[in-house]
Amino acid sequence: MDDALPLVRDVLDKQIFDAHDEKLGKVDGIVLTLRANRPPRVAAIETDVKTAWGRVHPALPRWIERVQRWLHAEGIAPTRIPFEQVVRTGIDVQVDIDGKRTNAYVWETWLKQRFVDRIPGGNRGVR
């Protein structure tokens, strides 16, 4: 067991950087696959506001989901990155994917389009 990856220490809450060194968010969750008569296997890392707040209190993801529905922001799913795409862990987690091809920026983009861009001086059109 000494060879096992200490997931909580080495992966959880670390900043994720994609193949182009762009920030994708923090590792909010670790997805495990259960296997019969074998130890669980790490399937993916996840970045998602509901996952992060669920670690604080189990009722918070349901509350966030209600707020998202109220804001008409349904369909904002967690970003799951297959663990095979994790290149390195340390201070940060480096993954071998293009972050722009994931839904990592969906919530951010939704908020910007519906709120920030409408504020005077909200840098409309600047990305």
BAKE-55000 format. One record per residue: residue in three letters; residue number from 1; x, y, z of N, C-alpha, C in turn. Coordinates in nm, 3 decimals, m for minus. Layout:
{rest ALA; nr NUM; neast X; nnorth Y; nup Z; caeast X; canorth Y; caup Z; ceast X; cnorth Y; cup Z}
...
END
This chain:
{rest MET; nr 1; neast 0.080; nnorth m0.119; nup 0.000; caeast 0.000; canorth 0.000; caup 0.000; ceast 0.085; cnorth 0.126; cup 0.000}
{rest ASP; nr 2; neast 0.212; nnorth 0.116; nup 0.026; caeast 0.299; canorth 0.233; caup 0.028; ceast 0.312; cnorth 0.298; cup m0.110}
{rest ASP; nr 3; neast 0.285; nnorth 0.222; nup m0.216; caeast 0.296; canorth 0.275; caup m0.350; ceast 0.170; cnorth 0.348; cup m0.396}
{rest ALA; nr 4; neast 0.064; nnorth 0.342; nup m0.317; caeast m0.062; canorth 0.404; caup m0.356; ceast m0.047; cnorth 0.555; cup m0.362}
{rest LEU; nr 5; neast m0.111; nnorth 0.616; nup m0.460; caeast m0.108; canorth 0.760; caup m0.475; ceast m0.192; cnorth 0.824; cup m0.364}
{rest PRO; nr 6; neast m0.133; nnorth 0.908; nup m0.281; caeast m0.211; canorth 0.976; caup m0.178; ceast m0.299; cnorth 1.084; cup m0.241}
{rest LEU; nr 7; neast m0.417; nnorth 1.044; nup m0.287; caeast m0.503; canorth 1.131; caup m0.366; ceast m0.540; cnorth 1.261; cup m0.298}
{rest VAL; nr 8; neast m0.581; nnorth 1.252; nup m0.174; caeast m0.625; canorth 1.374; caup m0.107; ceast m0.511; cnorth 1.475; cup m0.099}
{rest ARG; nr 9; neast m0.395; nnorth 1.431; nup m0.062; caeast m0.281; canorth 1.522; caup m0.049; ceast m0.227; cnorth 1.569; cup m0.183}
{rest ASP; nr 10; neast m0.216; nnorth 1.479; nup m0.280; caeast m0.147; canorth 1.512; caup m0.405; ceast m0.238; cnorth 1.559; cup m0.517}
{rest VAL; nr 11; neast m0.368; nnorth 1.544; nup m0.504; caeast m0.456; canorth 1.578; caup m0.616; ceast m0.568; cnorth 1.674; cup m0.576}
{rest LEU; nr 12; neast m0.643; nnorth 1.642; nup m0.472; caeast m0.760; canorth 1.720; caup m0.435; ceast m0.723; cnorth 1.865; cup m0.401}
{rest ASP; nr 13; neast m0.801; nnorth 1.959; nup m0.451; caeast m0.785; canorth 2.103; caup m0.430; ceast m0.667; cnorth 2.165; cup m0.503}
{rest LYS; nr 14; neast m0.599; nnorth 2.091; nup m0.586; caeast m0.487; canorth 2.146; caup m0.663; ceast m0.540; cnorth 2.217; cup m0.788}
{rest GLN; nr 15; neast m0.466; nnorth 2.318; nup m0.835; caeast m0.501; canorth 2.388; caup m0.958; ceast m0.473; cnorth 2.297; cup m1.076}
{rest ILE; nr 16; neast m0.567; nnorth 2.292; nup m1.171; caeast m0.551; canorth 2.210; caup m1.292; ceast m0.503; cnorth 2.301; cup m1.405}
{rest PHE; nr 17; neast m0.398; nnorth 2.258; nup m1.475; caeast m0.349; canorth 2.327; caup m1.594; ceast m0.360; cnorth 2.231; cup m1.711}
{rest ASP; nr 18; neast m0.408; nnorth 2.283; nup m1.825; caeast m0.424; canorth 2.199; caup m1.943; ceast m0.292; cnorth 2.189; cup m2.020}
{rest ALA; nr 19; neast m0.297; nnorth 2.127; nup m2.136; caeast m0.177; canorth 2.105; caup m2.218; ceast m0.115; cnorth 2.236; cup m2.266}
{rest HIS; nr 20; neast m0.192; nnorth 2.346; nup m2.263; caeast m0.142; canorth 2.477; caup m2.306; ceast m0.112; cnorth 2.567; cup m2.185}
{rest ASP; nr 21; neast m0.101; nnorth 2.507; nup m2.068; caeast m0.076; canorth 2.578; caup m1.942; ceast m0.183; cnorth 2.681; cup m1.907}
{rest GLU; nr 22; neast m0.306; nnorth 2.655; nup m1.949; caeast m0.421; canorth 2.739; caup m1.912; ceast m0.488; cnorth 2.678; cup m1.790}
{rest LYS; nr 23; neast m0.532; nnorth 2.764; nup m1.698; caeast m0.602; canorth 2.716; caup m1.578; ceast m0.741; cnorth 2.665; cup m1.615}
{rest LEU; nr 24; neast m0.775; nnorth 2.548; nup m1.560; caeast m0.908; canorth 2.490; caup m1.582; ceast m0.994; cnorth 2.495; cup m1.457}
{rest GLY; nr 25; neast m0.937; nnorth 2.525; nup m1.344; caeast m1.009; canorth 2.521; caup m1.217; ceast m0.931; cnorth 2.435; cup m1.119}
{rest LYS; nr 26; neast m0.995; nnorth 2.404; nup m1.010; caeast m0.933; canorth 2.321; caup m0.905; ceast m0.991; cnorth 2.180; cup m0.911}
{rest VAL; nr 27; neast m0.916; nnorth 2.085; nup m0.860; caeast m0.968; canorth 1.948; caup m0.849; ceast m1.065; cnorth 1.948; cup m0.731}
{rest ASP; nr 28; neast m1.193; nnorth 1.939; nup m0.763; caeast m1.297; canorth 1.941; caup m0.660; ceast m1.338; cnorth 1.802; cup m0.617}
{rest GLY; nr 29; neast m1.317; nnorth 1.704; nup m0.703; caeast m1.358; canorth 1.569; caup m0.670; ceast m1.274; cnorth 1.466; cup m0.743}
{rest ILE; nr 30; neast m1.280; nnorth 1.346; nup m0.692; caeast m1.210; canorth 1.232; caup m0.752; ceast m1.314; cnorth 1.125; cup m0.777}
{rest VAL; nr 31; neast m1.321; nnorth 1.077; nup m0.900; caeast m1.421; canorth 0.977; caup m0.938; ceast m1.355; cnorth 0.840; cup m0.936}
{rest LEU; nr 32; neast m1.413; nnorth 0.749; nup m0.858; caeast m1.360; canorth 0.614; caup m0.846; ceast m1.453; cnorth 0.516; cup m0.915}
{rest THR; nr 33; neast m1.394; nnorth 0.411; nup m0.972; caeast m1.471; canorth 0.301; caup m1.029; ceast m1.456; cnorth 0.183; cup m0.936}
{rest LEU; nr 34; neast m1.569; nnorth 0.130; nup m0.891; caeast m1.565; canorth 0.013; caup m0.803; ceast m1.554; cnorth m0.112; cup m0.889}
{rest ARG; nr 35; neast m1.470; nnorth m0.206; nup m0.843; caeast m1.448; canorth m0.330; caup m0.917; ceast m1.466; cnorth m0.447; cup m0.823}
{rest ALA; nr 36; neast m1.525; nnorth m0.553; nup m0.871; caeast m1.550; canorth m0.672; caup m0.789; ceast m1.419; cnorth m0.735; cup m0.745}
{rest ASN; nr 37; neast m1.405; nnorth m0.758; nup m0.616; caeast m1.290; canorth m0.827; caup m0.557; ceast m1.156; cnorth m0.762; cup m0.589}
{rest ARG; nr 38; neast m1.159; nnorth m0.633; nup m0.619; caeast m1.036; canorth m0.559; caup m0.646; ceast m1.049; cnorth m0.420; cup m0.585}
{rest PRO; nr 39; neast m0.937; nnorth m0.354; nup m0.562; caeast m0.946; canorth m0.218; caup m0.507; ceast m1.013; cnorth m0.123; cup m0.607}
{rest PRO; nr 40; neast m1.070; nnorth m0.015; nup m0.559; caeast m1.128; canorth 0.085; caup m0.651; ceast m1.020; cnorth 0.141; cup m0.743}
{rest ARG; nr 41; neast m1.062; nnorth 0.185; nup m0.859; caeast m0.971; canorth 0.243; caup m0.956; ceast m1.007; cnorth 0.390; cup m0.973}
{rest VAL; nr 42; neast m0.907; nnorth 0.478; nup m0.980; caeast m0.932; canorth 0.620; caup m1.004; ceast m0.968; cnorth 0.636; cup m1.151}
{rest ALA; nr 43; neast m1.089; nnorth 0.682; nup m1.177; caeast m1.136; canorth 0.695; caup m1.315; ceast m1.114; cnorth 0.836; cup m1.369}
{rest ALA; nr 44; neast m1.134; nnorth 0.937; nup m1.285; caeast m1.126; canorth 1.075; caup m1.335; ceast m1.109; cnorth 1.172; cup m1.218}
{rest ILE; nr 45; neast m1.069; nnorth 1.294; nup m1.254; caeast m1.074; canorth 1.405; caup m1.160; ceast m1.185; cnorth 1.496; cup m1.210}
{rest GLU; nr 46; neast m1.243; nnorth 1.572; nup m1.118; caeast m1.361; canorth 1.652; caup m1.152; ceast m1.344; cnorth 1.792; cup m1.098}
{rest THR; nr 47; neast m1.387; nnorth 1.888; nup m1.178; caeast m1.395; canorth 2.026; caup m1.132; ceast m1.538; cnorth 2.072; cup m1.152}
{rest ASP; nr 48; neast m1.602; nnorth 2.114; nup m1.042; caeast m1.743; canorth 2.149; caup m1.046; ceast m1.781; cnorth 2.218; cup m0.916}
{rest VAL; nr 49; neast m1.857; nnorth 2.327; nup m0.926; caeast m1.897; canorth 2.402; caup m0.808; ceast m1.982; cnorth 2.317; cup m0.714}
{rest LYS; nr 50; neast m2.071; nnorth 2.236; nup m0.767; caeast m2.156; canorth 2.152; caup m0.681; ceast m2.073; cnorth 2.048; cup m0.607}
{rest THR; nr 51; neast m1.975; nnorth 1.992; nup m0.673; caeast m1.887; canorth 1.894; caup m0.609; ceast m1.808; cnorth 1.960; cup m0.496}
{rest ALA; nr 52; neast m1.755; nnorth 2.078; nup m0.524; caeast m1.675; canorth 2.148; caup m0.423; ceast m1.759; cnorth 2.180; cup m0.299}
{rest TRP; nr 53; neast m1.878; nnorth 2.237; nup m0.319; caeast m1.962; canorth 2.272; caup m0.206; ceast m2.019; cnorth 2.150; cup m0.137}
{rest GLY; nr 54; neast m2.033; nnorth 2.040; nup m0.208; caeast m2.080; canorth 1.916; caup m0.146; ceast m1.983; cnorth 1.862; cup m0.043}
{rest ARG; nr 55; neast m1.858; nnorth 1.897; nup m0.057; caeast m1.759; canorth 1.857; caup 0.042; ceast m1.774; cnorth 1.937; cup 0.171}
{rest VAL; nr 56; neast m1.833; nnorth 2.056; nup 0.162; caeast m1.855; canorth 2.140; caup 0.280; ceast m1.978; cnorth 2.091; cup 0.356}
{rest HIS; nr 57; neast m2.088; nnorth 2.069; nup 0.282; caeast m2.211; canorth 2.020; caup 0.344; ceast m2.293; cnorth 1.949; cup 0.236}
{rest PRO; nr 58; neast m2.351; nnorth 1.834; nup 0.268; caeast m2.423; canorth 1.756; caup 0.165; ceast m2.546; cnorth 1.826; cup 0.107}
{rest ALA; nr 59; neast m2.602; nnorth 1.926; nup 0.173; caeast m2.720; canorth 1.995; caup 0.120; ceast m2.684; cnorth 2.104; cup 0.019}
{rest LEU; nr 60; neast m2.562; nnorth 2.149; nup 0.018; caeast m2.524; canorth 2.261; caup m0.067; ceast m2.534; cnorth 2.232; cup m0.217}
{rest PRO; nr 61; neast m2.500; nnorth 2.113; nup m0.266; caeast m2.517; canorth 2.089; caup m0.410; ceast m2.662; cnorth 2.104; cup m0.456}
{rest ARG; nr 62; neast m2.756; nnorth 2.059; nup m0.375; caeast m2.898; canorth 2.074; caup m0.411; ceast m2.936; cnorth 2.222; cup m0.415}
{rest TRP; nr 63; neast m2.885; nnorth 2.300; nup m0.321; caeast m2.912; canorth 2.443; caup m0.318; ceast m2.854; cnorth 2.510; cup m0.443}
{rest ILE; nr 64; neast m2.731; nnorth 2.475; nup m0.478; caeast m2.667; canorth 2.533; caup m0.597; ceast m2.745; cnorth 2.494; cup m0.723}
{rest GLU; nr 65; neast m2.791; nnorth 2.371; nup m0.728; caeast m2.871; canorth 2.327; caup m0.842; ceast m3.000; cnorth 2.408; cup m0.854}
{rest ARG; nr 66; neast m3.064; nnorth 2.438; nup m0.742; caeast m3.186; canorth 2.521; caup m0.744; ceast m3.154; cnorth 2.662; cup m0.793}
{rest VAL; nr 67; neast m3.044; nnorth 2.717; nup m0.747; caeast m3.004; canorth 2.851; caup m0.792; ceast m2.976; cnorth 2.849; cup m0.942}
{rest GLN; nr 68; neast m2.908; nnorth 2.745; nup m0.990; caeast m2.881; canorth 2.735; caup m1.134; ceast m3.011; cnorth 2.726; cup m1.214}
{rest ARG; nr 69; neast m3.108; nnorth 2.650; nup m1.165; caeast m3.239; canorth 2.642; caup m1.233; ceast m3.308; cnorth 2.778; cup m1.232}
{rest TRP; nr 70; neast m3.303; nnorth 2.847; nup m1.117; caeast m3.363; canorth 2.979; caup m1.104; ceast m3.300; cnorth 3.077; cup m1.203}
{rest LEU; nr 71; neast m3.169; nnorth 3.065; nup m1.223; caeast m3.098; canorth 3.151; caup m1.316; ceast m3.107; cnorth 3.102; cup m1.461}
{rest HIS; nr 72; neast m3.178; nnorth 2.992; nup m1.481; caeast m3.190; canorth 2.929; caup m1.613; ceast m3.052; cnorth 2.887; cup m1.665}
{rest ALA; nr 73; neast m2.975; nnorth 2.826; nup m1.576; caeast m2.840; canorth 2.781; caup m1.610; ceast m2.830; cnorth 2.629; cup m1.601}
{rest GLU; nr 74; neast m2.940; nnorth 2.560; nup m1.636; caeast m2.938; canorth 2.414; caup m1.630; ceast m2.839; cnorth 2.360; cup m1.732}
{rest GLY; nr 75; neast m2.797; nnorth 2.239; nup m1.710; caeast m2.708; canorth 2.174; caup m1.806; ceast m2.561; cnorth 2.204; cup m1.786}
{rest ILE; nr 76; neast m2.527; nnorth 2.273; nup m1.680; caeast m2.386; canorth 2.299; caup m1.652; ceast m2.334; cnorth 2.178; cup m1.575}
{rest ALA; nr 77; neast m2.272; nnorth 2.089; nup m1.649; caeast m2.226; canorth 1.962; caup m1.592; ceast m2.083; cnorth 1.974; cup m1.543}
{rest PRO; nr 78; neast m2.044; nnorth 1.884; nup m1.454; caeast m1.905; canorth 1.884; caup m1.407; ceast m1.808; cnorth 1.854; cup m1.522}
{rest THR; nr 79; neast m1.690; nnorth 1.905; nup m1.510; caeast m1.584; canorth 1.871; caup m1.605; ceast m1.510; cnorth 1.752; cup m1.548}
{rest ARG; nr 80; neast m1.517; nnorth 1.641; nup m1.617; caeast m1.445; canorth 1.520; caup m1.574; ceast m1.331; cnorth 1.494; cup m1.670}
{rest ILE; nr 81; neast m1.214; nnorth 1.479; nup m1.612; caeast m1.093; canorth 1.453; caup m1.690; ceast m1.046; cnorth 1.313; cup m1.657}
{rest PRO; nr 82; neast m1.042; nnorth 1.224; nup m1.757; caeast m0.995; canorth 1.088; caup m1.731; ceast m0.858; cnorth 1.089; cup m1.664}
{rest PHE; nr 83; neast m0.843; nnorth 1.002; nup m1.564; caeast m0.718; canorth 1.003; caup m1.488; ceast m0.597; cnorth 0.968; cup m1.576}
{rest GLU; nr 84; neast m0.621; nnorth 0.899; nup m1.686; caeast m0.512; canorth 0.867; caup m1.778; ceast m0.453; cnorth 0.994; cup m1.841}
{rest GLN; nr 85; neast m0.531; nnorth 1.104; nup m1.840; caeast m0.486; canorth 1.230; caup m1.897; ceast m0.406; cnorth 1.314; cup m1.796}
{rest VAL; nr 86; neast m0.399; nnorth 1.270; nup m1.671; caeast m0.319; canorth 1.341; caup m1.571; ceast m0.173; cnorth 1.308; cup m1.596}
{rest VAL; nr 87; neast m0.095; nnorth 1.411; nup m1.625; caeast 0.046; canorth 1.395; caup m1.660; ceast 0.134; cnorth 1.403; cup m1.536}
{rest ARG; nr 88; neast 0.098; nnorth 1.497; nup m1.445; caeast 0.184; canorth 1.521; caup m1.330; ceast 0.101; cnorth 1.580; cup m1.217}
{rest THR; nr 89; neast 0.139; nnorth 1.545; nup m1.095; caeast 0.080; canorth 1.609; caup m0.977; ceast 0.193; cnorth 1.666; cup m0.894}
{rest GLY; nr 90; neast 0.162; nnorth 1.763; nup m0.817; caeast 0.260; canorth 1.831; caup m0.733; ceast 0.190; cnorth 1.950; cup m0.673}
{rest ILE; nr 91; neast 0.248; nnorth 2.067; nup m0.689; caeast 0.182; canorth 2.189; caup m0.645; ceast 0.054; cnorth 2.207; cup m0.727}
{rest ASP; nr 92; neast 0.061; nnorth 2.172; nup m0.855; caeast m0.052; canorth 2.178; caup m0.946; ceast m0.072; cnorth 2.041; cup m1.009}
{rest VAL; nr 93; neast m0.182; nnorth 2.027; nup m1.084; caeast m0.208; canorth 1.905; caup m1.160; ceast m0.203; cnorth 1.942; cup m1.307}
{rest GLN; nr 94; neast m0.115; nnorth 1.879; nup m1.380; caeast m0.101; canorth 1.903; caup m1.524; ceast m0.175; cnorth 1.792; cup m1.598}
{rest VAL; nr 95; neast m0.262; nnorth 1.830; nup m1.693; caeast m0.337; canorth 1.731; caup m1.770; ceast m0.306; cnorth 1.748; cup m1.918}
{rest ASP; nr 96; neast m0.317; nnorth 1.639; nup m1.991; caeast m0.287; canorth 1.639; caup m2.133; ceast m0.416; cnorth 1.649; cup m2.214}
{rest ILE; nr 97; neast m0.487; nnorth 1.761; nup m2.197; caeast m0.607; canorth 1.789; caup m2.274; ceast m0.609; cnorth 1.937; cup m2.308}
{rest ASP; nr 98; neast m0.690; nnorth 1.973; nup m2.405; caeast m0.712; canorth 2.113; caup m2.438; ceast m0.835; cnorth 2.158; cup m2.360}
{rest GLY; nr 99; neast m0.816; nnorth 2.247; nup m2.266; caeast m0.925; canorth 2.292; caup m2.180; ceast m1.040; cnorth 2.355; cup m2.254}
{rest LYS; nr 100; neast m1.012; nnorth 2.415; nup m2.369; caeast m1.119; canorth 2.478; caup m2.448; ceast m1.212; cnorth 2.375; cup m2.511}
{rest ARG; nr 101; neast m1.171; nnorth 2.249; nup m2.512; caeast m1.255; canorth 2.143; caup m2.567; ceast m1.336; cnorth 2.072; cup m2.457}
{rest THR; nr 102; neast m1.333; nnorth 2.129; nup m2.338; caeast m1.411; canorth 2.076; caup m2.226; ceast m1.519; cnorth 2.177; cup m2.190}
{rest ASN; nr 103; neast m1.599; nnorth 2.143; nup m2.092; caeast m1.699; canorth 2.239; caup m2.045; ceast m1.651; cnorth 2.312; cup m1.919}
{rest ALA; nr 104; neast m1.521; nnorth 2.321; nup m1.901; caeast m1.465; canorth 2.385; caup m1.782; ceast m1.500; cnorth 2.534; cup m1.772}
{rest TYR; nr 105; neast m1.522; nnorth 2.598; nup m1.885; caeast m1.548; canorth 2.742; caup m1.883; ceast m1.696; cnorth 2.776; cup m1.903}
{rest VAL; nr 106; neast m1.784; nnorth 2.677; nup m1.905; caeast m1.926; canorth 2.700; caup m1.934; ceast m1.989; cnorth 2.795; cup m1.832}
{rest TRP; nr 107; neast m1.972; nnorth 2.767; nup m1.704; caeast m2.032; canorth 2.850; caup m1.600; ceast m1.976; cnorth 2.991; cup m1.604}
{rest GLU; nr 108; neast m1.845; nnorth 3.000; nup m1.617; caeast m1.777; canorth 3.129; caup m1.626; ceast m1.830; cnorth 3.211; cup m1.745}
{rest THR; nr 109; neast m1.840; nnorth 3.148; nup m1.860; caeast m1.890; canorth 3.214; caup m1.981; ceast m2.035; cnorth 3.255; cup m1.964}
{rest TRP; nr 110; neast m2.117; nnorth 3.167; nup m1.905; caeast m2.258; canorth 3.198; caup m1.883; ceast m2.272; cnorth 3.322; cup m1.795}
{rest LEU; nr 111; neast m2.198; nnorth 3.326; nup m1.684; caeast m2.205; canorth 3.442; caup m1.594; ceast m2.159; cnorth 3.569; cup m1.664}
{rest LYS; nr 112; neast m2.052; nnorth 3.559; nup m1.741; caeast m1.999; canorth 3.676; caup m1.811; ceast m2.102; cnorth 3.730; cup m1.911}
{rest GLN; nr 113; neast m2.161; nnorth 3.642; nup m1.991; caeast m2.256; canorth 3.685; caup m2.093; ceast m2.383; cnorth 3.746; cup m2.033}
{rest ARG; nr 114; neast m2.430; nnorth 3.689; nup m1.925; caeast m2.559; canorth 3.733; caup m1.871; ceast m2.550; cnorth 3.843; cup m1.766}
{rest PHE; nr 115; neast m2.433; nnorth 3.861; nup m1.706; caeast m2.423; canorth 3.961; caup m1.601; ceast m2.308; cnorth 4.059; cup m1.624}
{rest VAL; nr 116; neast m2.187; nnorth 4.012; nup m1.632; caeast m2.071; canorth 4.100; caup m1.639; ceast m2.076; cnorth 4.189; cup m1.762}
{rest ASP; nr 117; neast m2.109; nnorth 4.131; nup m1.879; caeast m2.113; canorth 4.210; caup m2.001; ceast m2.220; cnorth 4.318; cup m1.998}
{rest ARG; nr 118; neast m2.320; nnorth 4.303; nup m1.913; caeast m2.430; canorth 4.400; caup m1.907; ceast m2.403; cnorth 4.513; cup m1.808}
{rest ILE; nr 119; neast m2.298; nnorth 4.500; nup m1.731; caeast m2.261; canorth 4.604; caup m1.635; ceast m2.185; cnorth 4.713; cup m1.712}
{rest PRO; nr 120; neast m2.219; nnorth 4.840; nup m1.691; caeast m2.140; canorth 4.946; caup m1.757; ceast m1.992; cnorth 4.929; cup m1.723}
{rest GLY; nr 121; neast m1.911; nnorth 4.923; nup m1.825; caeast m1.768; canorth 4.901; caup m1.806; ceast m1.734; cnorth 4.755; cup m1.789}
{rest GLY; nr 122; neast m1.828; nnorth 4.666; nup m1.820; caeast m1.809; canorth 4.521; caup m1.804; ceast m1.727; cnorth 4.458; cup m1.915}
{rest ASN; nr 123; neast m1.662; nnorth 4.539; nup m1.997; caeast m1.572; canorth 4.491; caup m2.103; ceast m1.646; cnorth 4.405; cup m2.205}
{rest ARG; nr 124; neast m1.760; nnorth 4.450; nup m2.251; caeast m1.837; canorth 4.378; caup m2.352; ceast m1.748; cnorth 4.350; cup m2.473}
{rest GLY; nr 125; neast m1.747; nnorth 4.225; nup m2.514; caeast m1.670; canorth 4.187; caup m2.631; ceast m1.526; cnorth 4.150; cup m2.601}
{rest VAL; nr 126; neast m1.477; nnorth 4.179; nup m2.483; caeast m1.339; canorth 4.142; caup m2.448; ceast m1.341; cnorth 4.003; cup m2.389}
{rest ARG; nr 127; neast m1.256; nnorth 3.917; nup m2.436; caeast m1.255; canorth 3.779; caup m2.387; ceast m1.128; cnorth 3.750; cup m2.316}
END
